[in-house]
């Protein structure tokens, strides 16, 4: 399969899972009587940061794999390491900005935790050979 299609498919899986789990989280806020616009915007912001992080990670890994196939393994390794550091800084900066702007901290940060369960669930349903 084309690497662009793989990146988009994996990002779509993360996006669907993030939005579904965030909807459940927002539902819990509503059940507790704590739902407001700030919670909704914070959850959306956390989702967007998480989806963006996964997308840029997938693109970098795809490009690094292509570079490694061409024999430049050290450059591929540096690409992945640099991307990881930059993405971590970006996430930290965006989360700090959200908190400074008055976001609900739980609704903003919890979507970052949703990635692992989404990936585990996606692997459970993945067909062999995919």
N, CA, C and O atoms as a GROMACS GRO file, in nm:
protein
  520
    1UNK      N    1   0.085  -0.118   0.000
    1UNK     CA    2   0.000   0.000   0.000
    1UNK      C    3   0.089   0.124   0.000
    1UNK      O    4   0.197   0.125   0.060
    2UNK      N    5   0.045   0.227  -0.067
    2UNK     CA    6   0.116   0.354  -0.076
    2UNK      C    7   0.132   0.414   0.064
    2UNK      O    8   0.039   0.411   0.144
    3UNK      N    9   0.251   0.468   0.093
    3UNK     CA   10   0.278   0.521   0.227
    3UNK      C   11   0.185   0.638   0.262
    3UNK      O   12   0.150   0.656   0.378
    4UNK      N   13   0.146   0.718   0.163
    4UNK     CA   14   0.053   0.828   0.190
    4UNK      C   15  -0.082   0.776   0.237
    4UNK      O   16  -0.143   0.830   0.328
    5UNK      N   17  -0.128   0.668   0.173
    5UNK     CA   18  -0.256   0.609   0.212
    5UNK      C   19  -0.248   0.550   0.352
    5UNK      O   20  -0.343   0.560   0.430
    6UNK      N   21  -0.135   0.489   0.385
    6UNK     CA   22  -0.117   0.432   0.519
    6UNK      C   23  -0.122   0.543   0.624
    6UNK      O   24  -0.190   0.529   0.726
    7UNK      N   25  -0.050   0.652   0.598
    7UNK     CA   26  -0.048   0.765   0.692
    7UNK      C   27  -0.189   0.820   0.712
    7UNK      O   28  -0.231   0.843   0.826
    8UNK      N   29  -0.261   0.840   0.603
    8UNK     CA   30  -0.397   0.894   0.614
    8UNK      C   31  -0.492   0.796   0.683
    8UNK      O   32  -0.576   0.838   0.763
    9UNK      N   33  -0.480   0.666   0.653
    9UNK     CA   34  -0.566   0.567   0.716
    9UNK      C   35  -0.540   0.561   0.867
    9UNK      O   36  -0.634   0.559   0.947
   10UNK      N   37  -0.413   0.557   0.906
   10UNK     CA   38  -0.381   0.551   1.049
   10UNK      C   39  -0.424   0.679   1.121
   10UNK      O   40  -0.471   0.673   1.235
   11UNK      N   41  -0.408   0.792   1.055
   11UNK     CA   42  -0.452   0.918   1.116
   11UNK      C   43  -0.604   0.921   1.130
   11UNK      O   44  -0.657   0.972   1.229
   12UNK      N   45  -0.674   0.867   1.031
   12UNK     CA   46  -0.820   0.861   1.039
   12UNK      C   47  -0.865   0.773   1.155
   12UNK      O   48  -0.961   0.806   1.224
   13UNK      N   49  -0.796   0.661   1.176
   13UNK     CA   50  -0.829   0.573   1.288
   13UNK      C   51  -0.812   0.648   1.420
   13UNK      O   52  -0.900   0.642   1.506
   14UNK      N   53  -0.700   0.718   1.433
   14UNK     CA   54  -0.676   0.795   1.555
   14UNK      C   55  -0.783   0.903   1.571
   14UNK      O   56  -0.835   0.923   1.681
   15UNK      N   57  -0.815   0.973   1.463
   15UNK     CA   58  -0.913   1.082   1.470
   15UNK      C   59  -1.049   1.030   1.515
   15UNK      O   60  -1.112   1.090   1.602
   16UNK      N   61  -1.094   0.920   1.457
   16UNK     CA   62  -1.224   0.863   1.494
   16UNK      C   63  -1.224   0.820   1.640
   16UNK      O   64  -1.318   0.848   1.714
   17UNK      N   65  -1.119   0.752   1.680
   17UNK     CA   66  -1.110   0.706   1.819
   17UNK      C   67  -1.101   0.821   1.918
   17UNK      O   68  -1.166   0.818   2.022
   18UNK      N   69  -1.021   0.922   1.885
   18UNK     CA   70  -1.007   1.038   1.973
   18UNK      C   71  -1.141   1.110   1.989
   18UNK      O   72  -1.180   1.147   2.100
   19UNK      N   73  -1.209   1.130   1.878
   19UNK     CA   74  -1.337   1.200   1.884
   19UNK      C   75  -1.442   1.118   1.961
   19UNK      O   76  -1.522   1.174   2.036
   20UNK      N   77  -1.440   0.986   1.943
   20UNK     CA   78  -1.536   0.901   2.014
   20UNK      C   79  -1.509   0.904   2.166
   20UNK      O   80  -1.601   0.921   2.245
   21UNK      N   81  -1.383   0.886   2.204
   21UNK     CA   82  -1.351   0.887   2.347
   21UNK      C   83  -1.372   1.026   2.408
   21UNK      O   84  -1.411   1.038   2.524
   22UNK      N   85  -1.345   1.129   2.330
   22UNK     CA   86  -1.368   1.265   2.381
   22UNK      C   87  -1.518   1.292   2.396
   22UNK      O   88  -1.559   1.362   2.489
   23UNK      N   89  -1.599   1.236   2.308
   23UNK     CA   90  -1.744   1.250   2.322
   23UNK      C   91  -1.791   1.181   2.451
   23UNK      O   92  -1.878   1.233   2.522
   24UNK      N   93  -1.734   1.065   2.480
   24UNK     CA   94  -1.767   0.997   2.606
   24UNK      C   95  -1.724   1.083   2.724
   24UNK      O   96  -1.798   1.097   2.822
   25UNK      N   97  -1.604   1.142   2.716
   25UNK     CA   98  -1.554   1.228   2.822
   25UNK      C   99  -1.648   1.348   2.842
   25UNK      O  100  -1.682   1.382   2.956
   26UNK      N  101  -1.691   1.409   2.733
   26UNK     CA  102  -1.782   1.523   2.742
   26UNK      C  103  -1.916   1.478   2.802
   26UNK      O  104  -1.978   1.552   2.878
   27UNK      N  105  -1.960   1.358   2.767
   27UNK     CA  106  -2.081   1.304   2.826
   27UNK      C  107  -2.070   1.287   2.976
   27UNK      O  108  -2.165   1.311   3.050
   28UNK      N  109  -1.953   1.246   3.021
   28UNK     CA  110  -1.930   1.233   3.166
   28UNK      C  111  -1.934   1.370   3.232
   28UNK      O  112  -1.992   1.387   3.339
   29UNK      N  113  -1.871   1.469   3.167
   29UNK     CA  114  -1.879   1.606   3.220
   29UNK      C  115  -2.025   1.649   3.230
   29UNK      O  116  -2.065   1.711   3.330
   30UNK      N  117  -2.105   1.618   3.128
   30UNK     CA  118  -2.247   1.656   3.129
   30UNK      C  119  -2.321   1.584   3.241
   30UNK      O  120  -2.403   1.644   3.310
   31UNK      N  121  -2.292   1.454   3.259
   31UNK     CA  122  -2.359   1.378   3.365
   31UNK      C  123  -2.326   1.432   3.503
   31UNK      O  124  -2.407   1.424   3.595
   32UNK      N  125  -2.206   1.487   3.517
   32UNK     CA  126  -2.164   1.544   3.645
   32UNK      C  127  -2.210   1.689   3.662
   32UNK      O  128  -2.187   1.751   3.766
   33UNK      N  129  -2.276   1.743   3.557
   33UNK     CA  130  -2.323   1.881   3.563
   33UNK      C  131  -2.213   1.983   3.546
   33UNK      O  132  -2.229   2.099   3.586
   34UNK      N  133  -2.101   1.944   3.487
   34UNK     CA  134  -1.986   2.034   3.472
   34UNK      C  135  -1.962   2.076   3.328
   34UNK      O  136  -1.861   2.140   3.297
   35UNK      N  137  -2.054   2.042   3.238
   35UNK     CA  138  -2.035   2.072   3.097
   35UNK      C  139  -2.060   2.220   3.069
   35UNK      O  140  -2.162   2.276   3.110
   36UNK      N  141  -1.966   2.281   2.998
   36UNK     CA  142  -1.980   2.418   2.950
   36UNK      C  143  -1.898   2.434   2.822
   36UNK      O  144  -1.835   2.338   2.777
   37UNK      N  145  -1.899   2.552   2.766
   37UNK     CA  146  -1.828   2.577   2.641
   37UNK      C  147  -1.678   2.556   2.658
   37UNK      O  148  -1.611   2.506   2.568
   38UNK      N  149  -1.625   2.592   2.773
   38UNK     CA  150  -1.482   2.575   2.798
   38UNK      C  151  -1.443   2.428   2.790
   38UNK      O  152  -1.339   2.395   2.734
   39UNK      N  153  -1.524   2.341   2.846
   39UNK     CA  154  -1.496   2.197   2.840
   39UNK      C  155  -1.499   2.149   2.696
   39UNK      O  156  -1.411   2.074   2.654
   40UNK      N  157  -1.599   2.192   2.620
   40UNK     CA  158  -1.608   2.152   2.479
   40UNK      C  159  -1.488   2.199   2.398
   40UNK      O  160  -1.431   2.121   2.323
   41UNK      N  161  -1.450   2.325   2.414
   41UNK     CA  162  -1.335   2.377   2.340
   41UNK      C  163  -1.204   2.312   2.385
   41UNK      O  164  -1.116   2.288   2.303
   42UNK      N  165  -1.194   2.285   2.513
   42UNK     CA  166  -1.074   2.219   2.565
   42UNK      C  167  -1.061   2.078   2.509
   42UNK      O  168  -0.952   2.035   2.469
   43UNK      N  169  -1.172   2.005   2.507
   43UNK     CA  170  -1.171   1.869   2.453
   43UNK      C  171  -1.136   1.871   2.304
   43UNK      O  172  -1.058   1.788   2.257
   44UNK      N  173  -1.193   1.965   2.231
   44UNK     CA  174  -1.162   1.978   2.089
   44UNK      C  175  -1.015   2.013   2.067
   44UNK      O  176  -0.950   1.956   1.980
   45UNK      N  177  -0.964   2.104   2.147
   45UNK     CA  178  -0.823   2.141   2.137
   45UNK      C  179  -0.731   2.023   2.166
   45UNK      O  180  -0.633   2.002   2.095
   46UNK      N  181  -0.763   1.948   2.271
   46UNK     CA  182  -0.682   1.831   2.304
   46UNK      C  183  -0.686   1.727   2.193
   46UNK      O  184  -0.584   1.666   2.161
   47UNK      N  185  -0.803   1.709   2.134
   47UNK     CA  186  -0.816   1.615   2.020
   47UNK      C  187  -0.732   1.660   1.902
   47UNK      O  188  -0.659   1.580   1.844
   48UNK      N  189  -0.742   1.787   1.868
   48UNK     CA  190  -0.668   1.838   1.752
   48UNK      C  191  -0.517   1.826   1.770
   48UNK      O  192  -0.446   1.789   1.677
   49UNK      N  193  -0.470   1.856   1.889
   49UNK     CA  194  -0.326   1.844   1.917
   49UNK      C  195  -0.284   1.697   1.906
   49UNK      O  196  -0.179   1.667   1.849
   50UNK      N  197  -0.362   1.608   1.961
   50UNK     CA  198  -0.329   1.465   1.958
   50UNK      C  199  -0.332   1.410   1.816
   50UNK      O  200  -0.243   1.335   1.777
   51UNK      N  201  -0.433   1.445   1.740
   51UNK     CA  202  -0.442   1.398   1.602
   51UNK      C  203  -0.327   1.456   1.519
   51UNK      O  204  -0.266   1.385   1.440
   52UNK      N  205  -0.298   1.583   1.538
   52UNK     CA  206  -0.186   1.645   1.468
   52UNK      C  207  -0.054   1.580   1.502
   52UNK      O  208   0.030   1.558   1.414
   53UNK      N  209  -0.034   1.549   1.629
   53UNK     CA  210   0.088   1.481   1.673
   53UNK      C  211   0.102   1.347   1.603
   53UNK      O  212   0.209   1.314   1.552
   54UNK      N  213  -0.005   1.271   1.600
   54UNK     CA  214   0.000   1.139   1.536
   54UNK      C  215   0.026   1.152   1.386
   54UNK      O  216   0.104   1.074   1.330
   55UNK      N  217  -0.037   1.248   1.321
   55UNK     CA  218  -0.017   1.268   1.178
   55UNK      C  219   0.130   1.300   1.147
   55UNK      O  220   0.189   1.240   1.059
   56UNK      N  221   0.187   1.396   1.220
   56UNK     CA  222   0.325   1.434   1.194
   56UNK      C  223   0.422   1.321   1.229
   56UNK      O  224   0.526   1.306   1.164
   57UNK      N  225   0.390   1.243   1.330
   57UNK     CA  226   0.473   1.127   1.362
   57UNK      C  227   0.469   1.026   1.248
   57UNK      O  228   0.572   0.973   1.208
   58UNK      N  229   0.349   0.999   1.196
   58UNK     CA  230   0.334   0.902   1.088
   58UNK      C  231   0.406   0.947   0.961
   58UNK      O  232   0.470   0.867   0.894
   59UNK      N  233   0.396   1.075   0.930
   59UNK     CA  234   0.465   1.129   0.812
   59UNK      C  235   0.616   1.115   0.829
   59UNK      O  236   0.685   1.072   0.736
   60UNK      N  237   0.667   1.150   0.946
   60UNK     CA  238   0.811   1.142   0.970
   60UNK      C  239   0.860   0.999   0.962
   60UNK      O  240   0.964   0.973   0.901
   61UNK      N  241   0.788   0.906   1.022
   61UNK     CA  242   0.829   0.766   1.018
   61UNK      C  243   0.826   0.713   0.875
   61UNK      O  244   0.914   0.637   0.836
   62UNK      N  245   0.727   0.753   0.799
   62UNK     CA  246   0.718   0.711   0.659
   62UNK      C  247   0.838   0.764   0.579
   62UNK      O  248   0.900   0.690   0.503
   63UNK      N  249   0.869   0.893   0.597
   63UNK     CA  250   0.984   0.951   0.527
   63UNK      C  251   1.115   0.887   0.573
   63UNK      O  252   1.204   0.862   0.492
   64UNK      N  253   1.126   0.860   0.702
   64UNK     CA  254   1.247   0.797   0.755
   64UNK      C  255   1.262   0.655   0.701
   64UNK      O  256   1.374   0.611   0.671
   65UNK      N  257   1.152   0.583   0.689
   65UNK     CA  258   1.158   0.447   0.634
   65UNK      C  259   1.204   0.450   0.489
   65UNK      O  260   1.284   0.366   0.446
   66UNK      N  261   1.154   0.547   0.414
   66UNK     CA  262   1.198   0.562   0.275
   66UNK      C  263   1.348   0.592   0.268
   66UNK      O  264   1.420   0.536   0.185
   67UNK      N  265   1.393   0.679   0.355
   67UNK     CA  266   1.535   0.715   0.358
   67UNK      C  267   1.620   0.595   0.400
   67UNK      O  268   1.728   0.573   0.346
   68UNK      N  269   1.572   0.518   0.496
   68UNK     CA  270   1.646   0.400   0.541
   68UNK      C  271   1.655   0.295   0.430
   68UNK      O  272   1.758   0.228   0.415
   69UNK      N  273   1.548   0.281   0.353
   69UNK     CA  274   1.550   0.188   0.239
   69UNK      C  275   1.654   0.227   0.135
   69UNK      O  276   1.708   0.142   0.065
   70UNK      N  277   1.682   0.358   0.126
   70UNK     CA  278   1.782   0.407   0.032
   70UNK      C  279   1.922   0.395   0.088
   70UNK      O  280   2.020   0.430   0.022
   71UNK      N  281   1.934   0.343   0.212
   71UNK     CA  282   2.064   0.319   0.271
   71UNK      C  283   2.113   0.424   0.368
   71UNK      O  284   2.221   0.409   0.424
   72UNK      N  285   2.037   0.529   0.389
   72UNK     CA  286   2.080   0.636   0.480
   72UNK      C  287   2.013   0.618   0.616
   72UNK      O  288   1.928   0.698   0.657
   73UNK      N  289   2.054   0.513   0.686
   73UNK     CA  290   1.991   0.476   0.813
   73UNK      C  291   2.016   0.581   0.921
   73UNK      O  292   1.926   0.613   0.998
   74UNK      N  293   2.137   0.634   0.927
   74UNK     CA  294   2.169   0.734   1.030
   74UNK      C  295   2.084   0.860   1.015
   74UNK      O  296   2.034   0.914   1.114
   75UNK      N  297   2.066   0.905   0.892
   75UNK     CA  298   1.982   1.023   0.868
   75UNK      C  299   1.837   0.994   0.904
   75UNK      O  300   1.768   1.080   0.959
   76UNK      N  301   1.790   0.874   0.874
   76UNK     CA  302   1.653   0.836   0.909
   76UNK      C  303   1.635   0.838   1.060
   76UNK      O  304   1.534   0.886   1.111
   77UNK      N  305   1.734   0.786   1.131
   77UNK     CA  306   1.728   0.783   1.278
   77UNK      C  307   1.724   0.926   1.334
   77UNK      O  308   1.648   0.954   1.426
   78UNK      N  309   1.806   1.014   1.278
   78UNK     CA  310   1.807   1.154   1.324
   78UNK      C  311   1.674   1.222   1.296
   78UNK      O  312   1.627   1.303   1.376
   79UNK      N  313   1.614   1.190   1.181
   79UNK     CA  314   1.483   1.249   1.148
   79UNK      C  315   1.380   1.214   1.253
   79UNK      O  316   1.305   1.301   1.300
   80UNK      N  317   1.375   1.088   1.291
   80UNK     CA  318   1.276   1.041   1.388
   80UNK      C  319   1.303   1.104   1.525
   80UNK      O  320   1.210   1.147   1.593
   81UNK      N  321   1.429   1.110   1.565
   81UNK     CA  322   1.463   1.168   1.695
   81UNK      C  323   1.430   1.317   1.700
   81UNK      O  324   1.376   1.366   1.799
   82UNK      N  325   1.464   1.389   1.594
   82UNK     CA  326   1.436   1.532   1.589
   82UNK      C  327   1.285   1.557   1.590
   82UNK      O  328   1.236   1.645   1.661
   83UNK      N  329   1.213   1.480   1.511
   83UNK     CA  330   1.068   1.495   1.506
   83UNK      C  331   1.006   1.470   1.643
   83UNK      O  332   0.917   1.543   1.686
   84UNK      N  333   1.054   1.367   1.710
   84UNK     CA  334   1.000   1.334   1.842
   84UNK      C  335   1.021   1.451   1.939
   84UNK      O  336   0.929   1.488   2.012
   85UNK      N  337   1.140   1.507   1.939
   85UNK     CA  338   1.169   1.620   2.029
   85UNK      C  339   1.084   1.742   1.995
   85UNK      O  340   1.029   1.806   2.084
   86UNK      N  341   1.075   1.773   1.866
   86UNK     CA  342   0.997   1.891   1.825
   86UNK      C  343   0.848   1.873   1.854
   86UNK      O  344   0.782   1.967   1.897
   87UNK      N  345   0.797   1.753   1.829
   87UNK     CA  346   0.655   1.729   1.857
   87UNK      C  347   0.626   1.738   2.006
   87UNK      O  348   0.522   1.791   2.046
   88UNK      N  349   0.717   1.688   2.089
   88UNK     CA  350   0.700   1.696   2.234
   88UNK      C  351   0.699   1.842   2.280
   88UNK      O  352   0.617   1.881   2.363
   89UNK      N  353   0.791   1.921   2.226
   89UNK     CA  354   0.793   2.064   2.259
   89UNK      C  355   0.666   2.134   2.213
   89UNK      O  356   0.610   2.217   2.285
   90UNK      N  357   0.620   2.100   2.094
   90UNK     CA  358   0.497   2.161   2.042
   90UNK      C  359   0.377   2.125   2.129
   90UNK      O  360   0.294   2.211   2.160
   91UNK      N  361   0.367   1.998   2.168
   91UNK     CA  362   0.256   1.956   2.254
   91UNK      C  363   0.262   2.031   2.386
   91UNK      O  364   0.161   2.084   2.433
   92UNK      N  365   0.379   2.036   2.446
   92UNK     CA  366   0.394   2.107   2.574
   92UNK      C  367   0.356   2.254   2.561
   92UNK      O  368   0.287   2.308   2.646
   93UNK      N  369   0.402   2.317   2.454
   93UNK     CA  370   0.372   2.458   2.432
   93UNK      C  371   0.223   2.482   2.409
   93UNK      O  372   0.166   2.576   2.464
   94UNK      N  373   0.162   2.398   2.327
   94UNK     CA  374   0.019   2.414   2.299
   94UNK      C  375  -0.066   2.386   2.423
   94UNK      O  376  -0.166   2.455   2.446
   95UNK      N  377  -0.028   2.287   2.502
   95UNK     CA  378  -0.103   2.259   2.625
   95UNK      C  379  -0.087   2.375   2.724
   95UNK      O  380  -0.183   2.415   2.788
   96UNK      N  381   0.036   2.427   2.736
   96UNK     CA  382   0.059   2.541   2.826
   96UNK      C  383  -0.022   2.662   2.779
   96UNK      O  384  -0.081   2.732   2.861
   97UNK      N  385  -0.025   2.686   2.648
   97UNK     CA  386  -0.103   2.797   2.593
   97UNK      C  387  -0.252   2.779   2.625
   97UNK      O  388  -0.320   2.874   2.663
   98UNK      N  389  -0.300   2.657   2.609
   98UNK     CA  390  -0.440   2.630   2.640
   98UNK      C  391  -0.472   2.658   2.786
   98UNK      O  392  -0.575   2.717   2.818
   99UNK      N  393  -0.384   2.615   2.873
   99UNK     CA  394  -0.406   2.637   3.017
   99UNK      C  395  -0.402   2.786   3.049
   99UNK      O  396  -0.483   2.835   3.127
  100UNK      N  397  -0.306   2.858   2.989
  100UNK     CA  398  -0.297   3.003   3.010
  100UNK      C  399  -0.424   3.073   2.962
  100UNK      O  400  -0.471   3.169   3.023
  101UNK      N  401  -0.479   3.023   2.851
  101UNK     CA  402  -0.601   3.084   2.797
  101UNK      C  403  -0.728   3.043   2.871
  101UNK      O  404  -0.837   3.089   2.837
  102UNK      N  405  -0.715   2.958   2.973
  102UNK     CA  406  -0.829   2.925   3.057
  102UNK      C  407  -0.899   2.795   3.023
  102UNK      O  408  -1.014   2.776   3.060
  103UNK      N  409  -0.831   2.706   2.954
  103UNK     CA  410  -0.892   2.577   2.919
  103UNK      C  411  -0.916   2.493   3.044
  103UNK      O  412  -0.850   2.512   3.147
  104UNK      N  413  -1.010   2.402   3.033
  104UNK     CA  414  -1.031   2.303   3.138
  104UNK      C  415  -0.916   2.203   3.126
  104UNK      O  416  -0.903   2.135   3.024
  105UNK      N  417  -0.835   2.193   3.228
  105UNK     CA  418  -0.712   2.113   3.222
  105UNK      C  419  -0.740   1.966   3.195
  105UNK      O  420  -0.671   1.903   3.115
  106UNK      N  421  -0.841   1.911   3.259
  106UNK     CA  422  -0.873   1.769   3.240
  106UNK      C  423  -0.919   1.743   3.097
  106UNK      O  424  -0.872   1.650   3.032
  107UNK      N  425  -1.009   1.825   3.048
  107UNK     CA  426  -1.062   1.807   2.912
  107UNK      C  427  -0.955   1.833   2.807
  107UNK      O  428  -0.962   1.776   2.698
  108UNK      N  429  -0.858   1.916   2.838
  108UNK     CA  430  -0.750   1.945   2.744
  108UNK      C  431  -0.646   1.834   2.739
  108UNK      O  432  -0.601   1.796   2.631
  109UNK      N  433  -0.610   1.781   2.855
  109UNK     CA  434  -0.500   1.684   2.862
  109UNK      C  435  -0.544   1.539   2.842
  109UNK      O  436  -0.465   1.458   2.792
  110UNK      N  437  -0.666   1.505   2.879
  110UNK     CA  438  -0.709   1.366   2.871
  110UNK      C  439  -0.704   1.307   2.730
  110UNK      O  440  -0.670   1.190   2.715
  111UNK      N  441  -0.736   1.383   2.625
  111UNK     CA  442  -0.724   1.325   2.490
  111UNK      C  443  -0.584   1.276   2.457
  111UNK      O  444  -0.568   1.187   2.372
  112UNK      N  445  -0.482   1.331   2.521
  112UNK     CA  446  -0.345   1.281   2.498
  112UNK      C  447  -0.331   1.136   2.545
  112UNK      O  448  -0.250   1.061   2.491
  113UNK      N  449  -0.409   1.099   2.644
  113UNK     CA  450  -0.403   0.964   2.700
  113UNK      C  451  -0.484   0.865   2.614
  113UNK      O  452  -0.461   0.745   2.620
  114UNK      N  453  -0.578   0.916   2.537
  114UNK     CA  454  -0.667   0.829   2.459
  114UNK      C  455  -0.596   0.757   2.344
  114UNK      O  456  -0.648   0.657   2.294
  115UNK      N  457  -0.483   0.805   2.302
  115UNK     CA  458  -0.414   0.747   2.186
  115UNK      C  459  -0.384   0.600   2.205
  115UNK      O  460  -0.410   0.519   2.116
  116UNK      N  461  -0.329   0.564   2.318
  116UNK     CA  462  -0.291   0.423   2.341
  116UNK      C  463  -0.410   0.329   2.335
  116UNK      O  464  -0.403   0.228   2.264
  117UNK      N  465  -0.520   0.356   2.406
  117UNK     CA  466  -0.635   0.266   2.395
  117UNK      C  467  -0.691   0.258   2.252
  117UNK      O  468  -0.735   0.152   2.208
  118UNK      N  469  -0.689   0.370   2.181
  118UNK     CA  470  -0.739   0.369   2.043
  118UNK      C  471  -0.652   0.278   1.958
  118UNK      O  472  -0.704   0.198   1.881
  119UNK      N  473  -0.521   0.290   1.971
  119UNK     CA  474  -0.429   0.205   1.893
  119UNK      C  475  -0.444   0.058   1.930
  119UNK      O  476  -0.440  -0.029   1.843
  120UNK      N  477  -0.461   0.029   2.058
  120UNK     CA  478  -0.479  -0.110   2.101
  120UNK      C  479  -0.608  -0.167   2.045
  120UNK      O  480  -0.610  -0.281   1.999
  121UNK      N  481  -0.714  -0.091   2.049
  121UNK     CA  482  -0.842  -0.135   1.996
  121UNK      C  483  -0.835  -0.154   1.844
  121UNK      O  484  -0.892  -0.249   1.791
  122UNK      N  485  -0.767  -0.064   1.776
  122UNK     CA  486  -0.752  -0.075   1.631
  122UNK      C  487  -0.674  -0.202   1.594
  122UNK      O  488  -0.707  -0.269   1.497
  123UNK      N  489  -0.572  -0.234   1.671
  123UNK     CA  490  -0.494  -0.356   1.646
  123UNK      C  491  -0.580  -0.480   1.667
  123UNK      O  492  -0.565  -0.578   1.595
  124UNK      N  493  -0.668  -0.475   1.765
  124UNK     CA  494  -0.755  -0.589   1.795
  124UNK      C  495  -0.845  -0.620   1.676
  124UNK      O  496  -0.872  -0.737   1.646
  125UNK      N  497  -0.891  -0.515   1.606
  125UNK     CA  498  -0.984  -0.534   1.494
  125UNK      C  499  -0.915  -0.538   1.358
  125UNK      O  500  -0.981  -0.558   1.256
  126UNK      N  501  -0.784  -0.519   1.355
  126UNK     CA  502  -0.711  -0.517   1.228
  126UNK      C  503  -0.709  -0.655   1.164
  126UNK      O  504  -0.690  -0.755   1.233
  127UNK      N  505  -0.728  -0.659   1.034
  127UNK     CA  506  -0.726  -0.784   0.961
  127UNK      C  507  -0.581  -0.825   0.937
  127UNK      O  508  -0.493  -0.739   0.925
  128UNK      N  509  -0.556  -0.954   0.932
  128UNK     CA  510  -0.421  -1.002   0.901
  128UNK      C  511  -0.383  -0.955   0.762
  128UNK      O  512  -0.464  -0.959   0.669
  129UNK      N  513  -0.260  -0.910   0.748
  129UNK     CA  514  -0.211  -0.862   0.619
  129UNK      C  515  -0.232  -0.714   0.600
  129UNK      O  516  -0.183  -0.659   0.501
  130UNK      N  517  -0.302  -0.647   0.688
  130UNK     CA  518  -0.323  -0.502   0.678
  130UNK      C  519  -0.206  -0.427   0.733
  130UNK      O  520  -0.205  -0.304   0.733
   0.00000   0.00000   0.00000
